[in-house]
Amino acid sequence: MKKIIVRADDLGYSKGVNLGIEESVRNGIIGSVGFMTNMPESEAGYELIRDLDVCLGQHTNICVGKPLCDPKDIPSLVDEKGEFKSSKTYRSAKEDFVDLDEVILEIE
């Protein structure tokens, strides 16, 4: 018999997302969770699942919310308010504007 692992992304995005992920993990549906560490509800989301039997991984995010790095260190990724440029900005760009070293810095 084959097994599949079902992953839930966006832990930390919002209270509602956190609660849905927690319930899905507790009910045995979800075996892996992607954790958005830069989001306002990330600590609360982590507390909900920290003692549960689930694989927790990083959900790399460079298109919503505020970065963990100082925005001055990652100018290609942020707007004038110091928040990540939106996914719409990435999709509509005619040329690549992202500095890979800045992405690596944010991930690390």
C-alpha positions as CSV (number, residue, x, y, z in Angstrom):
1,M,0.0,0.0,0.0
2,K,1.3,3.4,-1.0
3,K,1.3,6.3,1.4
4,I,1.0,10.0,0.5
5,I,2.0,13.0,2.5
6,V,-0.4,15.9,2.4
7,R,1.2,19.3,3.1
8,A,-0.5,22.4,4.3
9,D,1.2,25.7,3.5
10,D,0.9,29.1,5.1
11,L,1.1,28.4,8.8
12,G,1.4,31.8,10.4
13,Y,-0.5,33.6,7.6
14,S,-3.6,34.3,9.8
15,K,-5.5,33.0,12.8
16,G,-8.0,31.2,10.6
17,V,-5.3,29.5,8.5
18,N,-3.5,28.4,11.7
19,L,-6.7,26.9,13.2
20,G,-7.5,25.1,10.0
21,I,-4.0,23.6,9.8
22,E,-4.1,22.6,13.4
23,E,-7.5,20.8,13.0
24,S,-6.3,19.1,9.8
25,V,-3.1,17.9,11.6
26,R,-5.0,16.7,14.6
27,N,-7.5,14.8,12.4
28,G,-4.6,13.0,10.6
29,I,-5.1,14.6,7.2
30,I,-1.9,16.7,7.2
31,G,1.6,15.2,7.7
32,S,3.7,18.2,6.7
33,V,3.3,21.9,7.3
34,G,4.9,24.9,5.6
35,F,5.7,27.6,8.1
36,M,5.6,31.3,7.0
37,T,8.0,32.6,9.7
38,N,7.6,36.3,8.7
39,M,3.9,36.5,9.2
40,P,2.2,38.2,12.2
41,E,0.5,35.0,13.4
42,S,3.5,32.8,13.0
43,E,4.3,32.4,16.7
44,A,0.6,31.6,17.5
45,G,0.5,29.1,14.7
46,Y,3.6,27.4,15.9
47,E,2.3,27.1,19.4
48,L,-0.8,25.3,18.1
49,I,1.1,22.5,16.4
50,R,4.5,22.4,18.3
51,D,3.7,19.2,20.2
52,L,1.9,17.5,17.4
53,D,3.3,14.7,15.2
54,V,3.9,16.7,12.0
55,C,6.8,17.5,9.8
56,L,7.5,21.3,10.0
57,G,9.3,23.0,7.1
58,Q,10.0,26.5,6.0
59,H,7.6,28.1,3.5
60,T,9.9,30.5,1.7
61,N,8.0,33.7,1.2
62,I,9.2,36.8,-0.7
63,C,5.8,38.2,-1.8
64,V,3.6,39.0,1.2
65,G,4.1,40.7,4.5
66,K,7.3,42.2,6.0
67,P,10.7,40.6,5.6
68,L,12.6,39.2,8.5
69,C,15.7,41.0,7.2
70,D,16.3,44.7,7.3
71,P,14.5,46.0,4.2
72,K,17.7,48.1,3.4
73,D,19.6,44.8,2.9
74,I,17.1,43.4,0.4
75,P,16.0,46.4,-1.8
76,S,15.1,44.3,-4.8
77,L,12.4,42.4,-2.8
78,V,10.7,45.3,-1.0
79,D,8.6,48.3,-1.9
80,E,8.9,51.8,-0.5
81,K,7.1,50.8,2.7
82,G,9.6,48.1,3.4
83,E,7.2,45.3,2.7
84,F,7.6,42.5,0.2
85,K,6.6,43.3,-3.4
86,S,3.4,41.6,-4.3
87,S,3.2,38.5,-6.4
88,K,1.4,40.7,-9.0
89,T,4.6,42.7,-9.2
90,Y,6.6,39.6,-10.0
91,R,4.1,38.3,-12.5
92,S,3.8,41.6,-14.4
93,A,7.5,42.3,-14.6
94,K,9.0,42.4,-18.1
95,E,12.5,41.7,-16.8
96,D,13.9,39.9,-13.7
97,F,14.6,42.4,-11.0
98,V,15.3,40.0,-8.1
99,D,18.8,39.8,-6.6
100,L,19.4,36.1,-5.8
101,D,21.8,37.0,-3.0
102,E,19.0,39.1,-1.3
103,V,16.6,36.1,-1.5
104,I,19.3,33.8,0.1
105,L,19.8,36.4,2.8
106,E,16.1,36.5,3.6
107,I,15.8,32.7,3.6
108,E,18.8,32.2,5.9
